[in-house]
Amino acid sequence: MAMVERFDLLFSLGKFDQCNLLIEKTTTMGDNLKNQWIVSCNMISSQFMSTYVKDNISDVKTKPNQQYIKEQQTIISQIRSAPLNMAQLQLELSALYNLCFIRIQTENVGCLYDHQFLQIIKETLIRVIGQQDWRHCGLHQDTTELLFLALQQAHDDRILSPLVSLCCLWIVVNCRQTKTDSVMQLVDKCVTLHGLKNLELPPLTLLPLSLILTGQHYIDTPSVTDIVYMTAGIVYFRKEDSKAKEYLNQIESPEFKGYTAYLKACQDYYSENYVEVLTTLAIDHTDMTSRLKALHCHLFGLALSKLEKHQCAIQKFREALEHDFSFLLPLYHISLEYRSLGMTLAELESLNLLSTALQNGDTKPTDYSQDMFTQITHETNGEVTLCQVLYTLACRCSQLNMYEDASQRYLDLLVYLNDTSAIQISGNSLVRVPRIQSIYFEAIKCLHDAKNYNDCVAVCDQVLSCLPSGSQNSSFSFLNQSEIDQMSCDTSLTGIFDINDIEPDQLEGASSQEGSKRKRQHSAESKRKDTECDSDAMVLLYKADCFVLLDKIETALQCLDKYVGKIPFSDDLGKGTRPQQQIKRRRLDSSGEESSQLKDTLPVNDLQKLASSVYCHLGVAVATRGQNKDALHFLRISLRLNQGYLDALYNHAVVLWKDNKRQASVDWCQGRDIETVSDSFHLSGLLRQKQNKLR
């Protein structure tokens, strides 16, 4: 027993290599079977912990872990072959607990729902209950039910310690699988057991359940009682606050105090009791890791932010970064505090620093399935990803009209999204990132607004290569070239668009046919599909507009040629009513802007506005080449798309005037219900004021 005690001491100190040496030196062939089982199980435990601590997260495919599992199962089979007694049952439960622990830490927790493995667990539980002939009864019963019955039948303290540990482990597995309700009764049974404080520990060393609960292995192993209360507090966390606090308050282990305080403060934070959060976290606890100290400061700062004490919150967030700079979420919240204070430059500087830290940092993403504490508190301490930060930074720059900076951030984000080796989109649940397709569309618009036309065209081409013609499925992937090659369609242009081939009246007829089709689609699903069908049209329009602004008129016409059949004219929305019957008289003030009396009664969607703008730009571009007839044609198409587009109205009048068709200009304005009398519209004066320049 002296060797076992020395082993337990070295194991609790985390000196697993010395544990292995101790066993190798003291093991003899003359030991009885019981001692051989104990030594073999302890050797497996120390070797596993040594590997686990070095690698942190072990690989399921590595040979050592599979070997540990196989050897542990062999030992359990050998123990079962011996005559049944309490000493043998104590070893069997302890070995089974360690086997479950190793499989949970090295494989997905779903392995415990494997039929063959569940049978191993059930066989042992039936032996505890007293049904030794397991082949004829019991295996059909639920594992949770068998654990509950085993706790009721366990009258010997020698088997209670490993049995309770096994129950806590099973409870944790179900919590990870979000099946908490199924184990509530088992939790309540565990906390009502008497005499847990005085339980006799088994001679076989149990792997530390604290590693699964909090992610830490402690020198002073927490008692079985504290393990049970910690498990119960985690199960009831954010489900029944009063019960969770009751169980957490029962914990005496100083190693757990920092975690229990954080969990209680989290519950107060979710309940909007922010002053209580400050009171709970104000108490200093010893034996806290640097990450736990950072979490305390971060939650303290969140509560101060809710109380609108933004400067104090910033100070607490900075303290959190000082404790653990690998925990970067406080830096994101610092940017939010600066936004609340109206300090835009400081906000953007914080986001840029966060982006740089995430790009340069050699930190692995947190695995929220490894310990329960991290998993259940993910909402408040979940780390932000580079994708979330780049998107937030791009949106903020765009909102502040800093289009150059925004466009660069969008380009960085698109590069990141195409790097499948490092991509991690989801992170903190409070930071929303839209679908990848939406990000691409936002990037296109931002690049266009920033006048970064070449990059805008390149992004448009990338999107179009992933949008099959006529497809209504918007779940497209833009992640790597192989996927693009598989999903791409023939985007070759069908021919150059001749402006003489289509007249506005013909376009109106085509649009009315499209409108009649849309009228028959009344359900929300059909409307959603119509919107998705417009995705490629939006991209084509932006691409065409970029080519127009780059003075590549012929290439722009090729893009518009693919778009012509999808033009949604404003007449489509008028349900057959003549526009002249619905539009009030339009008035332009002396500067050529719309007066307050002008109101469009026909709705114009975003696609129409964009198309109208593109055709207006196209009209201006060909007018500068002296092709006034073509310019008038494009400007009229622009007005058919958006009858209230003032730039197109103005440019149309200018082109007519410059073409020495001044009376035609006046007549055209009157035909568009624009008054040209001297008191409301001084056309010649307006054009002289604008120096006959196109907008």
C-alpha positions, 0 to 999 in steps of 0.5 A: 500500500505504501507504493499506492500512496506514493503513486497517489501523491505523485499523481495529484502533483501532476508528476505522471512520468515519475508515476510511470517510473515508480510502477516500473521499479516496484512491480513484481511478478509475484503480486496477486491478481488484485495488485496486478490489476491495480498496477496495470490500471494506474500505469494506463492512467499515468501514461494517458495523463502524461500524454494528455498534458503534453498534447493538451488535446489528444488525437483520436487516431493516435495509437497510444490512446487506442491502446489504452482503451483496449488494455483497460477493456481487457482488465475489466474482462479479467476482473469480471472473470473472478468471483464476485465480491465487493472488493472486485466490484470496487475495482471493476467500477473504478476501471470502468470509470477510467475507461469512460473518462479516456474515451470521452477525452480522446473521442467524441462523447457520442462514443458512449452511445455506441451499443457495444460500449453501452453493453459494457457499462450496463453489465457492470451496473447490473452486477452492482444492482445484484443481477449477476446473470445479465444475459437474461435481464436488464440490458434493455433498460436505459443507462441512466435508469440503471445508474439510478437503480445502482445508487439505490442498491449501493449500500457498501461505501467501498463502491459508492465513490467510483459509482458516484464518479461514474454517475457524474461522468454520465451526467456530463456526457448528457449535458454535452449532448444537450440532454440535460433533462434526462439526467435531472433525477440522477443529479438530485439522487447524487446530491441527496446521498449521505456520507459522501464526505467520509467515502473511502477512496478506491485503491485504484486511482481515479482520473480527475473529473475536475479536468472535464468540469473545469479543464484543470487538474489540481494538486489537492484533489477536490472531494467527491462531495464537491465534485457532485455539487459542482456537477449539479450546479453546472446542470442547473445553470441557467435552468433553475437559478436558485437550485444552481446557486444552492449547490454552488454555495455548498462547494468548499474546495478553494480550487472551485471557488473562483469558478463557482463565483463566476457561474453565480455572477453569470446567472445574475448578469443574465437576470440583469442584476448587474450590481449583484454581479459586481458584488459577487466578483469583488471578492478575491479568490485564491488559486485562480488561473490567469484565464479565470482572472481574465474572465472575472475582469471581463464579466465585471466590465460587462456589468459596468457597461450595462450600468453605463460606466463605460470608462470603468468598463474599459479599465476592467477590460484592460485588466482582463487583457493584462491577465491573459492576452490570449483571451481577446474578447475584452479587446472587442468589448473595448471597441464597443465602449469607445463606440458608446462614447462616440470615440470613433478613431479609438474604436477602429484602432481597437478593432484593428489591433484585435484583427492584427492580434488574431492574424499574428497570434499562434492560438488554437481555437477553443474547443468548447466540448473539452470542459463543461465550464467553458461550454456553458459560459460560451455566451459571455466568454466565447472568443471572437474569430478573425472572420467576425472581426474583419466583418465588423471592421468592414461594416463600421468603416462602411457605415462611417463612409470610409469606403477605402478602408472598408473595401480593403477590409472586405478584400482581407475578409474574402481572402480569409474566407478562401483559405480553407486551411484556417477558416473559422467563421463561428465564434462568439454568439453575440457577434453576427456574421451573415451568410458568405454570399451576403458578405460577397454582395456587401463587398461588391457594393463597398468596392463600387462605392470606393471607386475600386472598380478593378477589384470590384470586377474581380469579385463579381467574376468570382461570384458569377462563377459560383452562380449557375444560370437560372439557379434558385439555390443561394447556398453557394460556396466561395471557399476554394477553386475546386468547388468553384470549378465544379459549380461554375457555369458557362459565363461566356457572353451571348453577343454584343448588345445593340441599342437599336435592337430593343426599343423602350416600348418593346422593353415595356412589353417584355417587362409586363410579361415578367410582371404577369408571371410574378403576379401568380407567385403569391407565397412567401417561398416564391418571393424568396426565390425571386429574390435569390434569382436577382442575385446574379442580376445585381452582380452583373449590374455592378460589374457593368457599371464598373466597366462603364466607369472604367470607360469600357463601354463595349464590355459593359454592354456585354454584361447588360446583354445578359441582364436585359431579360430580367429588367423589372420596369416600374410599370410592372408594379403599377398593375396596368395603370398608366403612370400619368394617372398616378404621378403628381406633377414634378417640380425641380427647384432652381438648382435642379434638385427635387422640390419637397412637393415631388413624391413618387407614388410607384414603388422602386426596388433596389434592383431597379434603382441600381439598373437605372443608375447603370443605364444613366451612367452608360448614357452619360458615357456615350454622350461624352463620345458625341453619340447623343442618340444612343445616350437618349436611348439609355437615359430613357431606359434609366427613367423607365426603371426609375421614373423619379431618378433626377440625374437621368431627368436632368441628363436627358434634358441636357443631351437634348439641349446640347443636341440643339433640340431645345424645344424638344427638351421643353416638350419632353419635360412637359411630357414627363409632367415637369412644369416648364413655366417660368415660376417653377422650372427655368430650364435654360437658366438651370442648364446655364447654371450647370454649364451644360454638364452631365451629372 
